[in-house]
Amino acid sequence: MINLARQQIEALMDYDQAARLIEDAYRATSLGKVNLPPVGHIVFPDHDGDCHIKYGHVEGDPVFVIKVATGFYGNAANGLPSGNGISLVLCAQTGAVTAVLHDEMCMTDFRTAIGGAIATRLLCRTGAERITVVGTGVQARRQIEAHARLMPDRQPEFQVWGRSAERAALVVDELSDLGLSVVVTEDLEEACRSSDIVVTTTASTTPIIQHDWILPGTHITAVGADAPGKQELDTRLVAKADRLIVDLRSQCRDHGEVATAVRAGVVDADQLVELGDVLDRRKPGRTEDDQITIADLTGIAAQDIAMAQMVVAAFEDGLGIMPEDVLKS
Amino acid sequence: MINLARQQIEALMDYDQAARLIEDAYRATSLGKVNLPPVGHIVFPDHDGDCHIKYGHVEGDPVFVIKVATGFYGNAANGLPSGNGISLVLCAQTGAVTAVLHDEMCMTDFRTAIGGAIATRLLCRTGAERITVVGTGVQARRQIEAHARLMPDRQPEFQVWGRSAERAALVVDELSDLGLSVVVTEDLEEACRSSDIVVTTTASTTPIIQHDWILPGTHITAVGADAPGKQELDTRLVAKADRLIVDLRSQCRDHGEVATAVRAGVVDADQLVELGDVLDRRKPGRTEDDQITIADLTGIAAQDIAMAQMVVAAFEDGLGIMPEDVLKS
């Protein structure tokens, strides 16, 4: 039985290996090789909280994974993170629990960021380096890190925008050790117009990015709208995109950016292409430099399975340490 | 964060306290005070296995519970138990994980047995002491223990029947330390005819107990049929019962003994009475000594919540020990 605390999981994190496994997870999903039962959900209206249980099994894998993620949005007022969680790894041959990963949401943050960077590097145009990141939360930091690490052949220049310029400055400060080019922008429209890539990470329920701010050739990776009712992109922007890529078509019909556009009747559900199909070249991604491409990612259990497997494999390879005092905390 | 291994959980087990909490759980369920989302389920046909995720929250409780239980029925051939599992306790105000209970299915076994004994003591007739237990698995042992502990004012005499008399003798042997009256019976019909109480615990898919074996005044607690397709009682027996008590009406319409009888049209779903309503005296249980009563229990998440809370409270009261070497195993 492997029992890992958050600090250990963060120490075991390997972006490249996780990206390989998450790409495989997208491919397996699009090939119908992942058994993904409906997501479990329970709400706590008195505390503005909810809990999602995502679980599944990739055909042939020796293990399956159950991921519990909570969001309690009143926590911030008490100085606590809103997100929390734990992942369980179980043997798919005996049902025994083989690992308990007390990740406190960090694995979800990593896999979401890596999914975003995988989509961006697959879909952005040649030479794209100017990236606007919208939002100032943990996911904004993680997306910058993942994009920098997973596009090593480029020299990305990041601009960060948030409703609070102060919080945007904090993101820049916190990433200063990584030697990246990250600055704050206060003019989102101008930032979008001058960017090759826009990554949106907010929990907004009203559109932030307007359709006329996005010029031909831009790629957008939208990861914020992961639940019904959330929206970061103007519906007209979704409608005018040349290519709409999603992680899971069945899920994106009622979650995410494209759901709103499909409901409004300006996008046909048949236009949606799965990331796994593009990775496998069964379907085209960007075909021209002047296209607008949007990757709308709502997060799927196959990513969680991949992340858990990466962490467990790295631990078993002896890459992790296991201080007992961490587990007792 | 509390992290308990199976041995610790077994050491913390308090039948009386668990029974009090589980009775409250049945009451709260029947009053509609428990949020019980649909049970999660994933199957592993290649290994004759499945996994259930039961979770829920009792209105006003400071915590909620997610219970993962697996059954891999090929394990026995390799000398492994078929059942396994883990329970998570989370704060209903912040979403933080407060306890991980590595119970390996033992909490499910306890709560099922306690639920059975609660139903029996509530519904059996005055002076009932002769109990036939059908089955020779873990649940047969647990039911005998729970019935003995939770009916301290009686002197129950147990007869155990199984398809293998050898395995039945093993149950008697294993319980010999408890100072109970437990013997093997090889004649199930005669045992049923001479018993006041029959407790069925098998995973049978064809009826074992025939309708004419059960005399007026008998109470039956059936816990084996916890999934669609399982059946221990002759449908005519269910039809002729005077009172049909279930743990959760919505669940018993497609799980358990009564489901078969309802589908066959010999029992009306309106006849089903919930255990919590009988405990609260909102609805009658047994009203005459010569009635046949059946409690058909399929197991509900509210019991799992109660068990987890009992274990955590007992641990916090300092009743448990926490040897580090147990956790490392």
Chai-1 contact restraints between the chains, C-beta under 6 A:
chainA,res_idxA,chainB,res_idxB,connection_type,confidence,min_distance_angstrom,max_distance_angstrom,comment,restraint_id
A,P37,B,I42,contact,1.0,0.0,6.0,A-B,restraint_1
A,G40,B,G40,contact,1.0,0.0,6.0,A-B,restraint_2
A,I42,B,P37,contact,1.0,0.0,6.0,A-B,restraint_3
A,F44,B,A92,contact,1.0,0.0,6.0,A-B,restraint_4
A,H47,B,Q93,contact,1.0,0.0,6.0,A-B,restraint_5
A,G49,B,G95,contact,1.0,0.0,6.0,A-B,restraint_6
A,T70,B,G95,contact,1.0,0.0,6.0,A-B,restraint_7
A,F72,B,T94,contact,1.0,0.0,6.0,A-B,restraint_8
A,F72,B,G95,contact,1.0,0.0,6.0,A-B,restraint_9
A,N75,B,T94,contact,1.0,0.0,6.0,A-B,restraint_10
A,L80,B,T94,contact,1.0,0.0,6.0,A-B,restraint_11
A,N84,B,G95,contact,1.0,0.0,6.0,A-B,restraint_12
A,N84,B,A96,contact,1.0,0.0,6.0,A-B,restraint_13
A,I86,B,V97,contact,1.0,0.0,6.0,A-B,restraint_14
A,A92,B,F44,contact,1.0,0.0,6.0,A-B,restraint_15
A,Q93,B,H47,contact,1.0,0.0,6.0,A-B,restraint_16
A,T94,B,F72,contact,1.0,0.0,6.0,A-B,restraint_17
A,T94,B,N75,contact,1.0,0.0,6.0,A-B,restraint_18
A,T94,B,L80,contact,1.0,0.0,6.0,A-B,restraint_19
A,G95,B,G49,contact,1.0,0.0,6.0,A-B,restraint_20
A,G95,B,T70,contact,1.0,0.0,6.0,A-B,restraint_21
A,G95,B,F72,contact,1.0,0.0,6.0,A-B,restraint_22
A,G95,B,N84,contact,1.0,0.0,6.0,A-B,restraint_23
A,A96,B,N84,contact,1.0,0.0,6.0,A-B,restraint_24
A,V97,B,I86,contact,1.0,0.0,6.0,A-B,restraint_25
A,V100,B,V100,contact,1.0,0.0,6.0,A-B,restraint_26
